[in-house]
Amino acid sequence: MSGPTTSNLTLASICDAIESALGAVTGIERSQSYDELTEGMGSFPTLQIFPARWNVDARTGTDRSTFKAGLRATDQTIYCDLFIGPRGGPSPGQQMSSLVSLIDLINVELETQTAASPPFGLTGIKACWWTGEHVTLDNSGVLYVGARWTITLRTF
């Protein structure tokens, strides 16, 4: 009897796929995956994608799928931070207008990706869900108007 199986997905491939999908649909010129992050912001808006946490199920021989293959699920949590501009920049109304427009675009793309099989074009993702919120982001001690999506992907 073989042991439980796990996906060959990496955090790098997950972050890159999310950055590619969300960066393209929003038209944001500056989107950064985990290995492209910089201190300070060069232009706005900026989208940053990076891993936040991962929860791995206990390895057991009793979790089964078809043909008695053991499974080990992992929930990969990815942050997607959208920086609109520094607090105290242009009028708050202008910043919120830009933010709300981009929130709508990103939410539509996340709905599309959730319905796709597989989500983000990555074999091994079995489920995808997310939450989003308006936040004040801190980068190198500077506060920015923005939003954060917490995207969770279940992999086997």
C-alpha positions, -999 to +999 in steps of 0.1 A: +000+000+000+014+034-010+014+064+013-006+096+010+001+117-021+007+154-023+007+179-051+038+190-069+027+227-068+051+252-053+044+284-036+064+301-064+042+287-092+010+296-072+022+332-066+033+337-101+001+324-116-020+347-094+002+377-102-001+370-139-039+366-138-046+396-116-020+419-131-032+413-166-069+419-160-064+451-140-040+468-165-018+477-136+017+484-149+034+474-117+025+440-103+050+421-083+052+384-074+070+374-042+105+375-057+100+409-073+091+429-041+109+461-034+112+485-005+093+517-013+069+522-041+079+535-075+045+540-091+008+535-083-012+515-083+010+486-074-001+450-068+020+426-047+015+389-044+032+368-017+027+337+005+012+343+039+006+308+055+000+272+047-019+246+067-010+210+060-033+181+071-019+154+092-005+125+072-028+096+077-035+064+059-072+066+064-080+097+042-091+082+010-101+090-025-109+066-053-087+035-057-076+038-021-050+065-028-043+084+004-046+122+003-029+150+021-046+184+017-027+216+021-044+251+023-020+276+008-029+312+018-016+340-005-019+378+002-026+401-027-020+437-016-031+466-038-014+499-031-033+530-045-011+557-031+002+573+001-022+585+027-025+622+025-019+621-012-045+633-037-080+637-024-094+608-005-123+606-029-099+602-059-080+575-041-112+556-031-126+559-067-094+543-080-095+517-053-131+507-058-127+504-096-097+480-092-115+461-064-143+454-089-119+442-116-099+419-092-131+405-077-145+396-112-112+379-121-112+360-088-147+348-096-136+337-130-105+319-116-126+302-089-150+288-116-121+277-138-109+241-138-083+242-125-081+276-109-053+298-122-045+271-147-026+251-121-033+213-119-034+203-083-056+231-070-089+216-059-106+246-044-101+284-042-118+310-020-109+345-008-118+374+014-110+410+007-109+442+027-100+479+025-068+484+045-041+509+053-009+492+041+026+499+056+057+497+034+090+508+049+072+529+074+050+548+049+012+543+051-007+536+019-044+535+009-051+500-004-069+467-002-058+431+007-072+399-006-065+367+014-067+340-013-068+304-001-061+275-024-067+239-013-042+215-029-039+177-027 
